[in-house]
Amino acid sequence: MKQRFLYFFISLLFFGCEKYEDIVGYHEYIVKEGTHFSKGKTLDELTSSVLTYDVIFNETAIYSIGSVNQFDVNKLFGFSDCNNNHQVNSARFGWRWNNNQLEILSYTYVNGIRDFELLSVIELNKSYRFSIQLTESNYFFKIDDVLEATSFERGGACSKGFYYMLFPYFGGDIVAPHDISVFMKRIY
């Protein structure tokens, strides 16, 4: 019996498929069909001036809404700012499936004004390092240590204090058309 178990275990090593959730440190965030918010998020706060995650999107990021809502920006991760609600002051990475590609965007609120900008197009099933740096007056967005955007000014009357973390969210108006998984590993 022990020998059979050993053969079974060895066959798993050679023939088993590696899953992202098996990669050390990655956490799967799932936005279930018909919802906006991801499952698997944890309550956390930003305690440094840089927030960095390694991120992997798979085929579940592909979707077709069939309306102008295809251009809505889904949220990946980020933080609230200036001791405010995230729809007043915040910085996040956004994403959307558009033109048969995965677009990555900056997504900010500054003094209640929302802004977003296309930063890059990335591949599915590949790990990328996403980073948002917070300075006294700006947000700096980097992907794989390449500075993608620097033009986002923080709110002028920012009071320092609590910065709560924001995790994967699907939509604007439309809920997730199917289960969507994003795999993230916190770096710092």
C-alpha positions in Angstrom: 0.0 0.0 0.0 2.8 2.4 0.9 4.4 1.7 -2.5 1.2 2.6 -4.4 0.9 5.8 -2.5 4.5 6.7 -3.3 3.9 6.0 -7.1 0.7 8.1 -6.9 2.6 11.0 -5.2 5.4 10.8 -7.7 3.0 10.8 -10.7 1.4 14.0 -9.2 4.8 15.7 -9.2 5.3 14.9 -12.9 1.8 15.2 -14.3 0.0 17.6 -11.9 -0.9 21.0 -13.2 0.5 23.9 -11.3 -2.2 26.3 -10.1 -1.6 29.9 -9.3 -3.0 29.4 -5.8 -0.3 26.8 -5.3 2.5 29.4 -6.0 3.8 30.6 -2.7 2.3 33.9 -1.6 -0.3 34.4 -4.3 -3.9 34.9 -3.1 -6.8 34.4 -5.4 -9.4 37.2 -5.4 -12.7 36.0 -7.0 -15.5 38.3 -8.2 -18.4 36.0 -8.4 -20.8 36.1 -11.4 -23.5 38.7 -10.7 -21.5 40.7 -8.1 -19.1 43.6 -8.0 -16.9 42.8 -5.0 -14.2 40.2 -4.8 -14.2 37.3 -2.3 -10.9 36.6 -0.6 -10.1 40.2 0.3 -8.7 41.0 3.7 -9.0 44.1 5.8 -5.8 46.0 5.5 -4.3 49.5 5.6 -1.5 51.2 3.8 1.5 51.7 6.2 4.2 52.9 3.8 4.5 55.3 0.8 4.6 52.4 -1.7 2.0 49.7 -2.4 3.2 46.8 -4.6 1.7 43.5 -5.7 2.7 40.9 -8.2 -0.4 40.2 -10.3 -1.6 37.5 -12.6 -4.7 37.6 -14.7 -6.0 34.4 -16.4 -8.6 33.8 -19.1 -11.4 34.7 -16.7 -10.5 38.4 -17.4 -12.0 38.0 -20.9 -15.6 39.2 -21.0 -18.0 40.8 -23.5 -20.7 43.2 -22.1 -22.0 44.1 -25.6 -22.6 47.7 -24.7 -20.8 51.0 -23.9 -20.2 49.5 -20.4 -17.4 47.4 -22.0 -15.3 50.6 -21.6 -16.0 50.8 -17.8 -12.9 50.5 -15.6 -12.7 47.5 -13.2 -10.6 48.1 -10.2 -7.6 46.0 -9.2 -6.0 47.4 -6.0 -5.1 50.7 -4.4 -5.9 52.8 -1.4 -8.0 55.6 -0.1 -6.2 58.9 0.6 -6.3 62.1 2.7 -8.4 60.5 5.5 -11.3 60.4 3.0 -13.7 57.9 1.4 -12.2 56.4 -1.7 -14.6 58.2 -4.0 -13.2 61.5 -2.7 -9.5 60.8 -2.7 -7.8 57.5 -3.8 -5.4 55.9 -6.2 -5.9 52.5 -7.8 -4.9 50.4 -10.8 -7.8 49.6 -13.1 -8.3 47.1 -15.8 -10.7 46.1 -18.6 -10.9 43.7 -21.5 -11.2 45.9 -24.6 -10.2 45.4 -28.2 -9.3 41.7 -27.5 -6.6 42.8 -25.0 -6.2 43.4 -21.3 -5.8 47.1 -20.7 -4.3 48.4 -17.4 -5.3 51.9 -16.3 -4.6 54.3 -13.6 -7.8 55.2 -11.7 -7.8 58.1 -9.3 -10.2 60.3 -7.3 -8.8 63.7 -6.3 -11.1 66.0 -4.4 -14.1 64.0 -5.7 -13.1 64.2 -9.3 -12.5 60.8 -11.0 -9.9 60.4 -13.6 -8.4 57.4 -15.4 -5.8 56.8 -18.1 -4.6 53.9 -20.2 -1.1 52.8 -19.0 -0.3 49.6 -20.7 -1.6 46.4 -22.3 -0.5 43.1 -20.6 -0.6 39.4 -21.4 -2.8 36.8 -19.6 -1.1 34.1 -17.4 2.0 36.2 -16.9 3.1 37.8 -13.6 3.6 41.6 -13.5 4.7 43.8 -10.7 2.3 46.7 -10.1 3.3 49.6 -7.8 1.7 52.9 -6.7 4.0 55.3 -5.0 2.6 58.1 -2.8 4.6 61.3 -2.5 3.7 64.6 -0.8 1.9 65.8 -4.0 1.6 63.0 -6.6 0.8 59.3 -7.3 3.3 57.4 -9.4 2.1 54.3 -11.2 4.7 51.6 -12.2 4.4 48.3 -14.0 7.4 46.0 -13.8 9.4 49.0 -12.5 8.6 51.1 -15.6 7.1 54.5 -14.7 3.8 54.6 -16.5 2.2 57.7 -15.1 3.3 60.6 -12.9 0.7 63.3 -13.7 -1.8 62.5 -10.9 -1.7 65.1 -8.3 -3.1 64.4 -4.8 -5.7 66.5 -3.2 -4.4 69.9 -2.2 -5.9 69.9 1.3 -4.8 66.3 2.1 -4.7 65.5 5.8 -2.4 62.6 6.6 -3.8 59.7 8.5 -5.6 56.4 7.7 -5.3 54.9 4.3 -7.5 51.8 3.8 -6.8 49.3 1.1 -9.0 48.7 -1.9 -9.2 45.3 -3.6 -10.6 43.8 -6.9 -14.0 45.1 -7.9 -15.9 44.6 -11.2 -17.7 47.4 -12.9 -19.1 50.5 -12.8 -22.8 49.8 -13.6 -22.5 46.2 -14.7 -21.9 43.2 -12.5 -19.4 40.4 -13.4 -20.8 38.4 -16.3 -19.0 35.2 -14.9 -16.6 34.4 -12.1 -13.4 36.4 -12.5 -10.2 35.4 -10.7 -7.2 37.6 -10.1 -4.1 36.3 -8.4 -2.1 38.8 -6.3 1.0 38.6 -4.1 1.7 41.5 -1.7 5.3 42.6 -2.1 5.2 45.8 0.1 
